């Protein structure tokens, strides 16, 4: 992905709109998204695109365990792949490794594009977001874990005895 068209669109064109201070601060920073082709990484990249936040993709090869490398673990000690790093010119750095936190950060950075400023509209958007996070994603993760873990599947289905058989 070539970040230059996004940088041009977001930083230069939008300097005329919205808060000049916010746009200049974003122009003075660099954003990197470390990840792979996973659902969480894809939804984070969609949010960054929709928020028009310029970023650079840093692909990690999960097959080669690049997410477990000392370099990546220094950014994200848990070894998760969706990790956003924003470095500011004044030396500060922001590292977010939870996809929902990254989504909210992107939404807050682009009001009202992703998150309306009207209190009622904002509440409805957040309700939909949390429904998706808790009732859709959580359930699908539990189903995946159960399908791929024989012990857990036995517990869920009630097919176990006190000896773990």
MOHURA-V911464 format. One record per pair of residues at least 6 apart in sequence whose ideal C-beta (glycine too) atoms are under 6 Angstrom apart, sorted by the first residue. I is the first residue (numbers start at 0). J is the second residue. D is the distance in whole Angstrom. If there is no record, write none. Layout:
BEGIN
i=[I/I]
j=[J/J]
d=[D/D]
END
This chain:
BEGIN
i=[0/2/2/5/6/9/9/10/13/14/27/28/28/29/30/30/31/31/31/32/32/32/33/33/33/34/34/34/35/35/35/39/39/40/40/43/43/43/46/46/47/47/49/50/50/50/50/52/52/59/59/59/66/66/67/74/74/75/75/79/81/82/83/83/84/85/86/95/106/106/110/115/145/145/145/153]
j=[56/53/55/53/53/51/53/26/22/22/88/85/87/86/54/85/55/57/84/54/56/83/57/59/82/40/80/81/59/61/80/81/98/80/81/81/98/101/102/105/54/105/113/105/108/109/113/105/108/65/66/80/78/80/78/82/94/82/96/96/98/96/95/101/94/93/92/101/113/114/116/121/151/152/155/159]
d=[5/5/5/5/4/4/5/5/6/5/4/5/5/5/4/5/5/5/5/5/6/5/5/6/4/3/5/5/5/5/5/5/4/6/5/5/5/5/5/4/5/5/6/4/6/4/6/6/6/4/5/6/5/5/5/5/6/4/4/5/5/5/5/5/5/4/5/5/4/4/6/5/5/5/5/4]
END
